[in-house]
Amino acid sequence: LGLPWPSMVPAAPIAEPYAYCVLDLETANGRPEEAERWMRMSWSPNPSWKDETIGARYREMLAKKQERLALLDEAPIIVVCLKSETELRALHAMGAHEPKHVSGALIEGFADQPGMLRALRDLLDSRVGPNTTLAGHNIVKFDTPKLRFAYLAAGLRLPACLIGRDQSVFDTMLNWSRFSLTERPFVALDDCLEVLGLPNHKSTVTGKAVPELHAAGQYEAIINYCLLDVLAEESLFLRMIGAEGA
């Protein structure tokens, strides 16, 4: 998906609830002091360890602290992309602008994360019904908990679909074990795409590059990457539920 960024027009609203809604989000790095707090909460050396073992484990924790900057609860969400059976949307917090169409995607920009979260809540509350399936890759352990924390931290009411336990959710990562004899707690999206011969954009950029792109002001590249992610996740989801294929 190549996204040119000139003139765009607002999209007309869709009244009917989505049959499914694939969600994907990207985060920027959290603050160093937040990583320090995570390390204090996570670092618990065993009194029986030798001094050299404690030193080695501590160095490992220092490395993990740097790696986790974008995975902290407090790390800001900078873009959320959604793909339903009818539309493709991106909401971002990297600068306010009027809603714009780009190559079939509706892009909405907000000045800050709370503004983006309010708009996302309005969208989800109006389009995600009791029979809508939320889908995504690692959506159960990452995307939805991350969103819930962001609403809590901002003092905002959560979208209805993120509150209860009755909402239908299909996590392609968790469900991968139903299709594979290889047992792994985490299977990357690009591995699934490669195995099934689905279009794979991960060779050009990965999620680990997003914080660097954000620091460099490459906002369009981040939005484009998130849109590619959500499109790939939709293809995987539809293939896994038997809705796509010969």
C-alpha positions, -999 to 999 in steps of 0.1 A, spaced: 0 0 0 17 32 -12 2 62 3 4 96 -15 -4 124 10 -19 153 -11 -56 163 -13 -80 141 5 -118 142 13 -138 132 43 -155 98 43 -193 93 46 -203 76 79 -214 40 79 -245 33 100 -244 -5 103 -222 -23 129 -191 -40 116 -193 -78 112 -156 -78 122 -131 -52 132 -94 -59 129 -73 -37 152 -36 -28 152 -17 0 170 18 14 172 35 31 201 64 55 206 90 51 233 80 57 269 100 79 292 132 66 307 119 70 343 89 48 334 114 21 322 133 25 355 100 19 374 94 -12 353 129 -25 361 125 -19 398 92 -39 398 107 -67 376 142 -70 390 143 -95 419 176 -113 423 177 -146 440 197 -144 473 213 -177 464 229 -163 431 266 -158 430 279 -122 425 288 -128 389 253 -142 382 237 -112 397 259 -89 376 251 -108 344 214 -108 351 215 -71 359 231 -63 326 204 -84 309 177 -63 327 194 -31 315 192 -43 279 156 -53 284 148 -19 299 160 -2 267 141 -27 245 109 -22 265 106 15 261 79 12 234 62 -18 253 57 -1 286 21 5 298 28 42 297 43 42 262 21 66 242 -1 51 215 5 72 183 -17 54 158 -46 30 157 -57 13 125 -89 -5 119 -101 -27 90 -136 -39 87 -154 -56 59 -164 -21 46 -136 3 54 -100 10 63 -92 37 89 -63 52 108 -65 75 138 -33 91 149 -20 115 175 8 130 155 -8 163 145 -43 175 140 -58 177 105 -91 173 88 -102 137 79 -86 127 47 -88 98 22 -55 82 11 -56 53 -13 -88 40 1 -80 46 38 -96 73 59 -69 91 80 -78 112 110 -52 132 128 -54 146 164 -32 169 184 -28 145 213 -35 109 225 -67 118 245 -83 134 215 -75 103 194 -88 80 221 -121 100 224 -126 97 186 -117 60 186 -142 54 214 -170 72 195 -162 51 164 -161 18 183 -192 25 203 -211 33 171 -198 6 148 -188 -24 171 -220 -42 182 -226 -73 203 -221 -95 173 -190 -78 160 -158 -99 162 -126 -79 172 -96 -95 156 -58 -89 154 -25 -106 159 -17 -106 197 -47 -85 203 -55 -102 235 -21 -97 252 -11 -64 236 -35 -42 216 -66 -43 239 -47 -42 272 -27 -13 258 -58 6 248 -76 -1 282 -46 13 301 -44 44 279 -81 52 286 -76 46 323 -45 67 325 -62 95 306 -92 94 329 -115 86 299 -144 62 297 -135 30 279 -153 19 246 -180 -5 255 -164 -34 235 -133 -32 257 -151 -33 290 -170 -66 293 -159 -102 286 -187 -110 262 -172 -94 231 -162 -119 205 -124 -117 200 -103 -137 175 -65 -135 182 -47 -149 152 -15 -155 173 -34 -175 200 -53 -194 174 -22 -203 154 -16 -233 177 -48 -249 162 -32 -250 128 4 -258 137 22 -287 154 50 -264 165 42 -251 200 54 -215 206 41 -190 231 47 -162 205 45 -165 167 53 -135 147 28 -121 121 54 -123 93 60 -160 100 23 -167 96 21 -147 64 52 -164 50 39 -199 58 6 -192 41 20 -173 11 1 -141 20 15 -107 11 42 -98 36 55 -62 41 77 -70 71 109 -73 50 109 -35 45 101 -23 80 91 -38 113 74 -26 144 108 -22 162 116 7 138 85 27 147 100 46 177 130 56 156 107 67 128 86 87 153 117 104 167 127 113 132 93 128 124 85 101 98 48 101 107 35 91 73 57 61 72 44 50 106 8 53 95 15 35 63 32 7 82 2 3 106 -22 2 77 -2 -25 61 -2 -44 94 -39 -43 98 -45 -53 62 -22 -83 66 -39 -92 99 -73 -91 81 -60 -115 54 -47 -139 80 -79 -137 101 -102 -143 71 -80 -172 59 -81 -188 94 -119 -186 98 -124 -200 64 -138 -169 49 -111 -165 23 -96 -190 -1 -105 -212 -31 
